[in-house]
Amino acid sequence: MNFTRDELISRHRLSGRQADVFLGHEPESPDRIRQMKKLRELGYFLKLMEEMKSEQLDPIALKGPVLSEKIYGDPFYRTSNDFDLLFHPKDLSKAIQFFNDRGFKGTKFNWPSSPKKQKAVTELINQYFIYHPEHQVNIEIHWKLFDRRFADPSIAEELLWENTTTVEINGHTIKTVDSEFELLYLVIHGSLHAWFRLKWLVDVHRILNQNLIDEERFKTLTGRLGAHRFVSVCNGVLSHIYEESMLLPCNESPNERLTEEALYQLIRSDNDPFNTIENTVRQVRYQLALSGKWQYKSDIIRTLLFNKRDLNIAWLPAGKLVLFFSRPLTFVMRKFGWIT
């Protein structure tokens, strides 16, 4: 597979340095203006993390600069446009208030004031996107790691909070997940999205090359989360993109059909995997095949029947079933310009 440097950066979201390494080129000098912008964003984020500690909020940082620091030794080596924070469900309301008090705004929807609608939100989705207009910082607030139940949610939550470690950035200690759990999380995340961005695979490949993973522990976590097929798909894609690549510990052989579909999504030039009806069907068919659990399959159907923007409609009843099945109505209303 041949990729241009521009494709790797704009389509696959690799940093310039990552793209140059992938292509075997001499790395170009970093963009100083972009570096300064990212430095300001990180500085504000670290300030927020310290303020959260003083208010007894202790989230887990996922991906982003923390992952970049862990696996590349540089918080700016990877490209990241936001900061992902996962809060314990019991701390979610307090966390929302923390960010509201500091001027953050919802991007895709505003956090509902109705307790009943808040409950529906936490059950239907797993993250809330917020943005600070002055500091230009994007944050994703998570209260569960995955919004699809390929694993028992209580087991996933238990494993998450049991498998943490810390990373130090500029003298600040940040809680994150440990190496084996993080690798598995990246694999599941990439497989759920059919590996349509190369950046996820580049990170996995980097971690494997560092040879710091306890294989038996990784296999145990894979089994407890029921993620064998996710891992096998990743291995199939890895073996096609990287010759003689190290593979993930897995007892299941790569699924050729799912690997072929993931490779098809990877080489598509479009940034949006749902930009056509044909590819949306392909995506849904692929995702349904990743797990045999009916709860997981029902969650995929749910994502097709629920639009986050509907949470901004004040007159829409707060019940989960109403929100779940309102999409056909609100779709038509948006087509006619009656709602935004």
Secondary structure, DSSP 8 states (H G I E B T S, - for coil): ----HHIIIIIS---HHHHHHHHT-------HHHHHHHHHHHHHHHHHHHHHHHTT---EEESHHHHHHHHHS-TTSS--SSEEEE--GGGHHHHHHHHHHTT-EESSS---S-HHHHHHHHHH-SEEEEEETTTTEEEEEESSS-SS-SS-HHHHHHHHHHSEEEEEETTEEEEEE-HHHHHHHHHHHHHHTTT-SHHHHHHHHHHHHHT---HHHHHHHHHHTT-HHHHHHHHHHHHHHSTT------SS---HHHHHHHHHHHH-S-S-TTSSHHHHHHHHHHHHTT---HHHHHHHHHHHH--GGGGG-TTS---HHHHHH-HHHHHHHHHTTS--
